[in-house]
Amino acid sequence: MFDSPFMSLPGISPQEYAYLQSATTGFSEQQLRAFLMIYSSKRRNPDDMILYCILGFFVFGLSRFLVGQIGMGILYFFTAGLCFIGTIIDLINHKSLAFEYNQKMVFESLQMVKMGNL
């Protein structure tokens, strides 16, 4: 586990580690490096998400915009984070917000690696 290239990702959780391991099963060393390079540039660190959620009290919807939920970001922006309740919930659930976004980025990164090998 400690020799895995996924351990170089800052703030990686055991859940994300297991997901990455299963998603990249059967990859060659070169494919794994390409995947890791693409994924690490798209990934959101859960530790950084808590900062974005705190900043969401001043810039409403920031955390939602950063995870690609543009509609929710606009809603938060015009409703002051749903009267701060949505922002507080995002602050509590910052790890799940990051993990859901990272799951989408794993899929996109896998597609890019597979297209590069055609």
Summary of the structure (lengths in Angstrom):
residues: 118
radius of gyration: 16.0
end to end distance: 30.3
largest distance: 49.5
contacts: 329
relative contact order: 0.15
helix: 74%
strand: 0%
